[in-house]
Amino acid sequence: MTGLLAGTALMGTAQAATELTVYTAVEAEDLKRYASEFTKKNPDIKIKWVRDSTGIVTAKLLAEKENPQADVVWGLAATSLLVLKGQDMLKPYAPQGVENLSAKFRDADEVPSWVGMDAWIASICFNTVEAEKHNLPKPTSWADLTKPVYKGHVIMPNPNSSGTGFLDVSSWLQMYGEEKGWAFMDGLHQNISRYTHSGSKPCKLAAAGETAIGISFAFRGAKLKKKGAPLDLVFPTEGLGWDMEAAAIVKGTQKLAAAQKLMDFIASKEANTMYNKGYAVVAMPGIAQPVEYFPSNAEELMIDNNFAWAAENRKEILAKWQTRYDSKSEPK
């Protein structure tokens, strides 16, 4: 788990800028770029980032319900924002141009409480060099990962800490059904060497040769492969779990006008073009260009994800997972 990082965007004009506290789970290396693009158009607003993994940010927001510290959430799993909406913690706002976003990338209410940015999809990062050392075949399905040959060679994220971990678990329960889904995870657990508190870490560990198989997300795998890591990205045949990064205004902000300007930018064509640098599927149709090493049919492989079900059952799913599998989690 990474620690909380605070950062600021470019300084505004000589006049005192409005500072927005923005909670995020966006990958750390992207934050500076995101803030820079926004402040080019809004030099009177600067961003103070508070970043951590999805589960930690969600827990922090819920803990602060009676005394909100954030103004905006920019880049948190939609399943988490649905939980916050259910707690009446979001300020509905229709950003300029929201009608140009795909319907599945925005809250269905007439005045949406959140809007989506991009989708991140599950994948398996497979280190070909390590696999050859241990005589491991390349898996083609999620079910393959329960085979005894992979015992001790698989790392995945803890869903209590990581949005990627939660999208894996919730998608397996949807794909297989609850009974078979938990049975699958029982089998997988036998082969897990450890659970990490970061969604990208299993792929980073695979890239570094510390494991043969890291269950992670495609964006991280593609990035590491591009840098020369001996990785193959595997997109399992049963389908791919996914979640979307989304954004919302936190109810109770004292900086509503600035927060609305940020939401206008988040839903804009410029921002969607920016998201496409790492994500093959973005909220605004017609923007996305292919991303290297992603499957050309990424959207077709994405399961029909029931975000409302995942949000409603999140607490119960996480508690059950914790009881059954947490013994192999890394210390926090």
C-alpha positions in Angstrom: 0.0 0.0 0.0 1.3 3.4 -0.9 1.2 6.1 1.7 -1.0 9.2 1.2 0.7 11.6 -1.1 -0.2 15.3 -1.2 0.8 17.2 -4.3 -0.2 20.5 -5.9 -0.8 21.5 -9.5 0.9 24.4 -11.2 0.7 27.7 -9.4 -2.1 29.9 -10.6 -2.0 33.7 -11.2 -0.5 36.2 -8.8 -4.0 36.4 -7.3 -4.7 33.8 -4.6 -5.9 30.7 -6.3 -8.8 28.6 -5.1 -7.3 25.3 -3.8 -9.4 22.2 -4.3 -8.7 19.1 -2.2 -9.1 16.2 -4.6 -9.1 12.6 -3.5 -7.9 10.1 -6.1 -6.8 6.5 -6.8 -5.3 7.5 -10.2 -1.8 6.1 -10.7 0.7 8.5 -9.2 2.6 9.2 -12.4 -0.5 10.5 -14.1 -1.6 13.1 -11.5 0.9 15.8 -12.5 -0.3 15.5 -16.2 -3.9 15.6 -15.2 -3.5 18.7 -13.0 -1.3 20.5 -15.6 -3.9 20.0 -18.4 -6.7 21.4 -16.1 -4.7 24.4 -14.8 -3.8 25.5 -18.3 -7.5 26.4 -18.7 -8.1 27.3 -15.1 -5.1 29.1 -13.7 -7.1 30.5 -10.8 -7.7 27.0 -9.4 -5.0 24.7 -8.0 -5.3 21.0 -7.0 -4.1 19.5 -3.8 -4.0 15.7 -4.4 -4.7 13.1 -1.7 -3.9 9.8 -3.2 -4.1 6.2 -2.1 -5.5 2.9 -3.3 -9.2 2.6 -4.0 -10.2 0.8 -0.8 -8.2 3.2 1.4 -9.7 6.3 -0.3 -13.2 4.9 -0.1 -12.8 4.1 3.6 -11.4 7.6 4.2 -14.3 9.3 2.5 -16.8 7.2 4.5 -15.0 7.9 7.8 -15.2 11.7 7.0 -18.9 11.6 6.1 -19.9 14.0 9.0 -16.9 16.3 8.3 -15.9 16.1 4.6 -12.3 17.0 3.9 -12.4 16.5 0.1 -14.0 18.8 -2.4 -13.9 16.5 -5.4 -13.2 12.9 -6.1 -11.3 12.5 -9.5 -10.5 9.0 -10.4 -12.2 6.5 -8.0 -13.9 3.2 -8.9 -17.6 3.7 -9.9 -18.5 1.0 -7.5 -17.1 3.1 -4.7 -18.9 6.2 -5.9 -22.2 4.3 -5.9 -21.5 3.4 -2.2 -21.0 7.1 -1.5 -24.1 8.1 -3.4 -26.1 5.6 -1.3 -24.8 7.4 1.8 -26.0 10.8 0.3 -22.4 12.0 0.2 -22.3 13.3 -3.4 -23.5 16.7 -4.8 -25.4 16.1 -8.1 -24.1 18.2 -11.0 -24.5 17.9 -14.7 -21.1 18.9 -16.2 -21.1 20.8 -19.5 -21.3 18.3 -22.4 -22.3 15.4 -20.1 -24.8 14.4 -22.9 -21.8 13.5 -25.1 -20.6 10.7 -22.7 -21.7 7.1 -23.2 -24.8 6.3 -21.1 -22.9 3.6 -19.2 -20.3 6.2 -18.2 -22.7 8.4 -16.2 -25.1 8.2 -13.4 -28.6 7.5 -14.7 -30.3 10.3 -12.6 -31.5 13.4 -14.5 -28.8 15.4 -12.7 -26.0 12.9 -12.3 -24.2 12.4 -9.0 -21.1 11.1 -10.8 -19.6 10.8 -14.3 -17.2 8.2 -15.7 -13.8 8.8 -17.2 -12.4 5.6 -18.5 -12.6 1.8 -17.9 -9.8 -0.4 -16.6 -9.9 -4.0 -17.4 -8.6 -7.1 -15.7 -5.7 -9.1 -17.1 -3.0 -11.6 -16.2 0.6 -10.4 -16.4 2.6 -13.6 -17.3 6.4 -13.5 -17.1 7.6 -15.7 -19.9 11.1 -16.1 -18.5 10.0 -17.1 -15.0 7.4 -19.4 -16.5 10.0 -21.2 -18.5 12.2 -21.6 -15.4 9.4 -23.3 -13.6 7.9 -25.1 -16.6 4.6 -23.3 -16.3 2.2 -23.3 -19.3 0.6 -20.0 -20.2 -2.9 -19.8 -18.8 -5.8 -18.9 -21.1 -8.6 -18.8 -18.6 -9.3 -17.8 -15.0 -10.1 -21.5 -14.3 -6.6 -22.4 -15.4 -5.1 -20.5 -12.4 -6.6 -23.1 -10.0 -4.5 -25.9 -11.5 -1.9 -27.4 -9.1 1.0 -26.5 -11.4 0.6 -22.8 -10.5 0.9 -23.4 -6.7 2.9 -20.5 -5.2 3.3 -18.7 -8.5 0.2 -16.4 -8.4 -0.1 -12.9 -6.8 -3.3 -10.8 -6.8 -4.6 -7.7 -5.1 -6.5 -7.7 -1.8 -10.0 -6.4 -2.7 -10.3 -4.6 0.7 -7.5 -2.3 -0.3 -7.5 -2.4 -4.1 -10.2 -1.5 -6.6 -8.6 -3.9 -9.0 -8.9 -6.7 -6.5 -12.6 -5.8 -5.9 -13.4 -5.8 -9.6 -11.8 -9.2 -9.9 -13.8 -10.7 -7.0 -17.1 -9.1 -8.0 -16.7 -10.1 -11.6 -15.9 -13.7 -10.7 -19.1 -13.8 -8.6 -21.1 -12.4 -11.5 -19.5 -14.7 -14.1 -19.6 -18.0 -12.2 -22.5 -17.3 -9.8 -22.0 -16.9 -6.1 -21.5 -20.5 -5.1 -19.2 -21.4 -8.0 -17.5 -18.0 -7.7 -16.4 -18.6 -4.0 -15.4 -22.2 -4.9 -13.2 -20.8 -7.7 -11.6 -18.4 -5.2 -11.0 -21.3 -2.8 -9.1 -23.1 -5.5 -7.2 -19.9 -6.5 -6.3 -19.3 -2.9 -4.4 -22.6 -2.8 -2.0 -21.2 -5.5 -1.7 -17.6 -4.2 1.7 -16.8 -2.7 0.4 -13.4 -1.4 -2.2 -10.7 -1.8 -1.0 -7.1 -2.3 -2.6 -3.9 -1.2 -2.1 -2.3 -4.7 -3.8 -3.2 -7.9 -0.7 -2.6 -10.0 1.8 -4.3 -7.7 1.1 -7.9 -8.9 2.0 -6.9 -12.4 5.1 -5.0 -11.3 6.2 -8.0 -9.3 5.7 -10.2 -12.4 7.7 -7.7 -14.5 10.5 -7.8 -12.0 10.6 -11.6 -12.0 9.4 -12.0 -8.4 6.4 -14.1 -9.6 5.4 -15.7 -12.8 1.8 -14.6 -12.7 0.3 -11.3 -11.4 -3.4 -10.7 -11.6 -3.6 -7.0 -12.3 -5.0 -4.6 -14.9 -4.2 -4.3 -18.6 -3.0 -0.7 -18.5 -0.2 -1.5 -16.1 0.8 -4.6 -18.0 0.9 -2.8 -21.3 3.0 0.0 -19.8 5.6 -2.5 -18.3 5.7 -4.6 -21.5 6.4 -1.4 -23.5 9.4 -0.7 -21.2 10.8 -4.1 -22.1 9.5 -6.4 -19.3 9.2 -10.1 -20.4 5.5 -10.1 -20.0 2.6 -11.5 -22.0 -0.8 -10.1 -21.3 -3.4 -12.8 -20.9 -7.1 -11.9 -21.3 -9.0 -14.9 -19.9 -11.6 -16.5 -22.1 -14.5 -16.4 -19.6 -14.5 -12.6 -19.8 -12.9 -9.6 -18.2 -13.9 -7.8 -15.0 -13.8 -4.1 -15.3 -14.6 -0.9 -13.4 -14.6 2.6 -14.5 -12.7 5.5 -13.0 -15.2 8.1 -12.2 -15.5 11.6 -10.6 -17.9 13.5 -8.4 -18.3 16.5 -6.2 -18.3 15.8 -2.5 -21.5 17.1 -0.8 -20.7 19.9 1.6 -17.8 21.5 -0.3 -17.4 25.2 0.4 -15.8 25.6 -3.1 -18.7 24.6 -5.3 -18.0 26.9 -8.2 -14.4 25.7 -8.6 -15.5 22.1 -8.1 -18.0 22.5 -10.9 -15.3 23.9 -13.2 -13.2 20.8 -12.5 -16.2 18.5 -13.3 -16.7 20.4 -16.6 -13.1 19.6 -17.5 -13.3 16.0 -16.4 -16.2 15.4 -18.8 -14.6 17.3 -21.7 -13.2 16.0 -25.0 -9.7 17.2 -24.0 -9.8 15.2 -20.8 -11.1 12.1 -22.5 -8.3 12.4 -25.1 -5.9 12.6 -22.1 -7.4 9.4 -20.5 -6.9 7.5 -23.7 -3.1 7.7 -23.3 -3.4 4.8 -20.9 -6.9 3.4 -21.3 -8.4 1.8 -24.4 -12.0 2.6 -23.4 -13.0 6.1 -22.4 -16.3 7.8 -21.6 -16.7 9.8 -24.8 -17.5 7.7 -27.9 -15.3 8.3 -30.9 -12.3 9.5 -28.9 -10.4 6.3 -28.1 -7.5 5.2 -30.3 -6.1 1.6 -29.9 -3.6 1.2 -27.0 -0.6 -0.9 -27.7 -0.8 -4.5 -26.4 -4.5 -4.2 -25.6 -6.8 -6.6 -27.5 -8.6 -4.8 -30.3 -11.9 -6.1 -29.1 -11.4 -5.0 -25.5 -15.0 -3.7 -25.1 -16.4 -7.0 -26.3 -14.4 -9.0 -23.7 -15.7 -6.8 -20.8 -18.4 -8.6 -18.8 -21.9 -7.1 -18.4 -20.9 -5.6 -15.0 -23.8 -4.9 -12.6 -22.3 -2.0 -10.7 -25.4 -1.5 -8.6 -25.2 -5.1 -7.4 -21.5 -4.8 -6.7 -21.9 -1.6 -4.7 -24.9 -2.9 -2.7 -23.1 -6.1 -1.8 -19.6 -4.7 -1.5 -19.4 -4.7 2.3 -20.7 -8.3 2.6 -18.4 -9.5 -0.2 -15.3 -7.9 1.4 -16.1 -9.2 4.8 -16.5 -12.8 3.5 -13.3 -12.5 1.4 -11.4 -11.2 4.5 -12.5 -14.1 6.6 -11.6 -16.7 4.0 -8.3 -15.5 2.5 -6.7 -12.6 4.4 -4.1 -14.9 6.0 -2.0 -14.5 2.9 -2.2 -10.7 2.7 0.9 -8.6 2.9 1.2 -6.6 6.1 -0.1 -3.0 5.8 
